[in-house]
Amino acid sequence: MADRHTRDSDRKQAPLPEPLPVPTVDSHAHMEIITDTAPDSAEVGEVIAQARSVNVDRIIQVGYSAEQSRWCVAAAEKWRTSVLATVALHPNEAPIVADLEADLAIIAELAHHPRVRAIGETGLDYFRTPPELRGRQQTSFKWHIELAKKTNKALVIHDRDSHDDILSILLEVGAPPNVIFHCFSGDVGMAKVCIERGYLLSFAGTVTFKNAPGLREALKLVPMDQLLVETDSPFLAPMPHRGATNTPAQVAHIVRAMALERKCDVGELALALGNNAERVFGSFTS
């Protein structure tokens, strides 16, 4: 995945898709990277308005560092009917921050904010983390799991090249009631384990990529009430716009691709995905 600290301003934004027949939720976005502005800026408002124009009327703004998690909370306060927040240290942040305890203390404080509805994205990422730093990453993951349980909030998991350890740690520590595998990247076998344990699987634009047939097979297995959709914007724009800047509006394109694979009605799927998000994250208006 692209470096979250940089924004490729040369990339063009993916064109807006056809509106969905009913409203739904982007369960994972990073609007601060799309806009590179303050949380109350007109640019953020435009991203939200574009998504709303295609019936993606609610967005989960996801945390990955102490400073950026503050941005998430401020955005959720400003855009009260459209945005909820999560807070966390990303697994790639945990091994490299100068003062891990200080940053975790900030996350712990933010976690009690009423507009914060999940802890994440946390987890493990062995793609960018060398073996000698993975212990610190695992410690951070366990701490976030415990925070989710203490605050009675959902857990949003980032999992890259670390499937077995993620699943093992969730069993070791004990998972909170709502666990979300963001941008699910496992195969059919992993999907079956997650489904059996009651975890939610969130699918992103990767499900449209030509090199992801196993992901599409996994998508077909997930019960409707364990399914979410996301953009992970500005990353992972769906086909045929792979490589463009992704935005929450592209959920409309991803939902259509998911409905095609599952052979179900687009409107019914969009409604179910929105209901699942509100069940896990709570009401956007409260």
Secondary structure as a PSIPRED ss2 file (coil, helix, strand):
# PSIPRED VFORMAT (PSIPRED V4.0)

   1 M C   1.000  0.000  0.000
   2 A C   1.000  0.000  0.000
   3 D C   1.000  0.000  0.000
   4 R C   1.000  0.000  0.000
   5 H C   1.000  0.000  0.000
   6 T C   1.000  0.000  0.000
   7 R C   1.000  0.000  0.000
   8 D C   1.000  0.000  0.000
   9 S C   1.000  0.000  0.000
  10 D C   1.000  0.000  0.000
  11 R C   1.000  0.000  0.000
  12 K C   1.000  0.000  0.000
  13 Q E   0.000  0.000  1.000
  14 A C   1.000  0.000  0.000
  15 P C   1.000  0.000  0.000
  16 L C   1.000  0.000  0.000
  17 P C   1.000  0.000  0.000
  18 E C   1.000  0.000  0.000
  19 P C   1.000  0.000  0.000
  20 L C   1.000  0.000  0.000
  21 P C   1.000  0.000  0.000
  22 V C   1.000  0.000  0.000
  23 P C   1.000  0.000  0.000
  24 T E   0.000  0.000  1.000
  25 V E   0.000  0.000  1.000
  26 D E   0.000  0.000  1.000
  27 S E   0.000  0.000  1.000
  28 H E   0.000  0.000  1.000
  29 A E   0.000  0.000  1.000
  30 H C   1.000  0.000  0.000
  31 M H   0.000  1.000  0.000
  32 E H   0.000  1.000  0.000
  33 I H   0.000  1.000  0.000
  34 I H   0.000  1.000  0.000
  35 T H   0.000  1.000  0.000
  36 D C   1.000  0.000  0.000
  37 T C   1.000  0.000  0.000
  38 A C   1.000  0.000  0.000
  39 P C   1.000  0.000  0.000
  40 D C   1.000  0.000  0.000
  41 S C   1.000  0.000  0.000
  42 A H   0.000  1.000  0.000
  43 E H   0.000  1.000  0.000
  44 V H   0.000  1.000  0.000
  45 G H   0.000  1.000  0.000
  46 E H   0.000  1.000  0.000
  47 V H   0.000  1.000  0.000
  48 I H   0.000  1.000  0.000
  49 A H   0.000  1.000  0.000
  50 Q H   0.000  1.000  0.000
  51 A H   0.000  1.000  0.000
  52 R H   0.000  1.000  0.000
  53 S H   0.000  1.000  0.000
  54 V C   1.000  0.000  0.000
  55 N C   1.000  0.000  0.000
  56 V E   0.000  0.000  1.000
  57 D E   0.000  0.000  1.000
  58 R E   0.000  0.000  1.000
  59 I E   0.000  0.000  1.000
  60 I E   0.000  0.000  1.000
  61 Q E   0.000  0.000  1.000
  62 V C   1.000  0.000  0.000
  63 G C   1.000  0.000  0.000
  64 Y C   1.000  0.000  0.000
  65 S C   1.000  0.000  0.000
  66 A H   0.000  1.000  0.000
  67 E H   0.000  1.000  0.000
  68 Q H   0.000  1.000  0.000
  69 S H   0.000  1.000  0.000
  70 R H   0.000  1.000  0.000
  71 W H   0.000  1.000  0.000
  72 C H   0.000  1.000  0.000
  73 V H   0.000  1.000  0.000
  74 A H   0.000  1.000  0.000
  75 A H   0.000  1.000  0.000
  76 A H   0.000  1.000  0.000
  77 E H   0.000  1.000  0.000
  78 K H   0.000  1.000  0.000
  79 W C   1.000  0.000  0.000
  80 R C   1.000  0.000  0.000
  81 T C   1.000  0.000  0.000
  82 S C   1.000  0.000  0.000
  83 V E   0.000  0.000  1.000
  84 L E   0.000  0.000  1.000
  85 A E   0.000  0.000  1.000
  86 T E   0.000  0.000  1.000
  87 V E   0.000  0.000  1.000
  88 A C   1.000  0.000  0.000
  89 L C   1.000  0.000  0.000
  90 H C   1.000  0.000  0.000
  91 P C   1.000  0.000  0.000
  92 N C   1.000  0.000  0.000
  93 E C   1.000  0.000  0.000
  94 A C   1.000  0.000  0.000
  95 P C   1.000  0.000  0.000
  96 I C   1.000  0.000  0.000
  97 V C   1.000  0.000  0.000
  98 A C   1.000  0.000  0.000
  99 D C   1.000  0.000  0.000
 100 L H   0.000  1.000  0.000
 101 E H   0.000  1.000  0.000
 102 A H   0.000  1.000  0.000
 103 D H   0.000  1.000  0.000
 104 L H   0.000  1.000  0.000
 105 A H   0.000  1.000  0.000
 106 I H   0.000  1.000  0.000
 107 I H   0.000  1.000  0.000
 108 A H   0.000  1.000  0.000
 109 E H   0.000  1.000  0.000
 110 L H   0.000  1.000  0.000
 111 A C   1.000  0.000  0.000
 112 H C   1.000  0.000  0.000
 113 H C   1.000  0.000  0.000
 114 P C   1.000  0.000  0.000
 115 R C   1.000  0.000  0.000
 116 V E   0.000  0.000  1.000
 117 R E   0.000  0.000  1.000
 118 A E   0.000  0.000  1.000
 119 I E   0.000  0.000  1.000
 120 G E   0.000  0.000  1.000
 121 E E   0.000  0.000  1.000
 122 T E   0.000  0.000  1.000
 123 G E   0.000  0.000  1.000
 124 L E   0.000  0.000  1.000
 125 D E   0.000  0.000  1.000
 126 Y C   1.000  0.000  0.000
 127 F C   1.000  0.000  0.000
 128 R C   1.000  0.000  0.000
 129 T C   1.000  0.000  0.000
 130 P C   1.000  0.000  0.000
 131 P H   0.000  1.000  0.000
 132 E H   0.000  1.000  0.000
 133 L H   0.000  1.000  0.000
 134 R H   0.000  1.000  0.000
 135 G H   0.000  1.000  0.000
 136 R H   0.000  1.000  0.000
 137 Q H   0.000  1.000  0.000
 138 Q H   0.000  1.000  0.000
 139 T H   0.000  1.000  0.000
 140 S H   0.000  1.000  0.000
 141 F H   0.000  1.000  0.000
 142 K H   0.000  1.000  0.000
 143 W H   0.000  1.000  0.000
 144 H H   0.000  1.000  0.000
 145 I H   0.000  1.000  0.000
 146 E H   0.000  1.000  0.000
 147 L H   0.000  1.000  0.000
 148 A H   0.000  1.000  0.000
 149 K H   0.000  1.000  0.000
 150 K H   0.000  1.000  0.000
 151 T H   0.000  1.000  0.000
 152 N C   1.000  0.000  0.000
 153 K C   1.000  0.000  0.000
 154 A E   0.000  0.000  1.000
 155 L E   0.000  0.000  1.000
 156 V E   0.000  0.000  1.000
 157 I E   0.000  0.000  1.000
 158 H E   0.000  0.000  1.000
 159 D E   0.000  0.000  1.000
 160 R E   0.000  0.000  1.000
 161 D C   1.000  0.000  0.000
 162 S C   1.000  0.000  0.000
 163 H H   0.000  1.000  0.000
 164 D H   0.000  1.000  0.000
 165 D H   0.000  1.000  0.000
 166 I H   0.000  1.000  0.000
 167 L H   0.000  1.000  0.000
 168 S H   0.000  1.000  0.000
 169 I H   0.000  1.000  0.000
 170 L H   0.000  1.000  0.000
 171 L H   0.000  1.000  0.000
 172 E H   0.000  1.000  0.000
 173 V H   0.000  1.000  0.000
 174 G C   1.000  0.000  0.000
 175 A C   1.000  0.000  0.000
 176 P C   1.000  0.000  0.000
 177 P C   1.000  0.000  0.000
 178 N C   1.000  0.000  0.000
 179 V E   0.000  0.000  1.000
 180 I E   0.000  0.000  1.000
 181 F E   0.000  0.000  1.000
 182 H C   1.000  0.000  0.000
 183 C C   1.000  0.000  0.000
 184 F C   1.000  0.000  0.000
 185 S C   1.000  0.000  0.000
 186 G C   1.000  0.000  0.000
 187 D C   1.000  0.000  0.000
 188 V H   0.000  1.000  0.000
 189 G H   0.000  1.000  0.000
 190 M H   0.000  1.000  0.000
 191 A H   0.000  1.000  0.000
 192 K H   0.000  1.000  0.000
 193 V H   0.000  1.000  0.000
 194 C H   0.000  1.000  0.000
 195 I H   0.000  1.000  0.000
 196 E H   0.000  1.000  0.000
 197 R H   0.000  1.000  0.000
 198 G C   1.000  0.000  0.000
 199 Y C   1.000  0.000  0.000
 200 L E   0.000  0.000  1.000
 201 L E   0.000  0.000  1.000
 202 S E   0.000  0.000  1.000
 203 F E   0.000  0.000  1.000
 204 A C   1.000  0.000  0.000
 205 G H   0.000  1.000  0.000
 206 T H   0.000  1.000  0.000
 207 V H   0.000  1.000  0.000
 208 T H   0.000  1.000  0.000
 209 F C   1.000  0.000  0.000
 210 K C   1.000  0.000  0.000
 211 N C   1.000  0.000  0.000
 212 A C   1.000  0.000  0.000
 213 P H   0.000  1.000  0.000
 214 G H   0.000  1.000  0.000
 215 L H   0.000  1.000  0.000
 216 R H   0.000  1.000  0.000
 217 E H   0.000  1.000  0.000
 218 A H   0.000  1.000  0.000
 219 L H   0.000  1.000  0.000
 220 K H   0.000  1.000  0.000
 221 L H   0.000  1.000  0.000
 222 V C   1.000  0.000  0.000
 223 P C   1.000  0.000  0.000
 224 M H   0.000  1.000  0.000
 225 D H   0.000  1.000  0.000
 226 Q H   0.000  1.000  0.000
 227 L E   0.000  0.000  1.000
 228 L E   0.000  0.000  1.000
 229 V E   0.000  0.000  1.000
 230 E C   1.000  0.000  0.000
 231 T C   1.000  0.000  0.000
 232 D C   1.000  0.000  0.000
 233 S E   0.000  0.000  1.000
 234 P C   1.000  0.000  0.000
 235 F C   1.000  0.000  0.000
 236 L C   1.000  0.000  0.000
 237 A C   1.000  0.000  0.000
 238 P C   1.000  0.000  0.000
 239 M C   1.000  0.000  0.000
 240 P C   1.000  0.000  0.000
 241 H C   1.000  0.000  0.000
 242 R C   1.000  0.000  0.000
 243 G C   1.000  0.000  0.000
 244 A C   1.000  0.000  0.000
 245 T E   0.000  0.000  1.000
 246 N C   1.000  0.000  0.000
 247 T C   1.000  0.000  0.000
 248 P H   0.000  1.000  0.000
 249 A H   0.000  1.000  0.000
 250 Q H   0.000  1.000  0.000
 251 V H   0.000  1.000  0.000
 252 A H   0.000  1.000  0.000
 253 H H   0.000  1.000  0.000
 254 I H   0.000  1.000  0.000
 255 V H   0.000  1.000  0.000
 256 R H   0.000  1.000  0.000
 257 A H   0.000  1.000  0.000
 258 M H   0.000  1.000  0.000
 259 A H   0.000  1.000  0.000
 260 L H   0.000  1.000  0.000
 261 E H   0.000  1.000  0.000
 262 R H   0.000  1.000  0.000
 263 K C   1.000  0.000  0.000
 264 C C   1.000  0.000  0.000
 265 D C   1.000  0.000  0.000
 266 V H   0.000  1.000  0.000
 267 G H   0.000  1.000  0.000
 268 E H   0.000  1.000  0.000
 269 L H   0.000  1.000  0.000
 270 A H   0.000  1.000  0.000
 271 L H   0.000  1.000  0.000
 272 A H   0.000  1.000  0.000
 273 L H   0.000  1.000  0.000
 274 G H   0.000  1.000  0.000
 275 N H   0.000  1.000  0.000
 276 N H   0.000  1.000  0.000
 277 A H   0.000  1.000  0.000
 278 E H   0.000  1.000  0.000
 279 R H   0.000  1.000  0.000
 280 V H   0.000  1.000  0.000
 281 F H   0.000  1.000  0.000
 282 G C   1.000  0.000  0.000
 283 S C   1.000  0.000  0.000
 284 F C   1.000  0.000  0.000
 285 T C   1.000  0.000  0.000
 286 S C   1.000  0.000  0.000
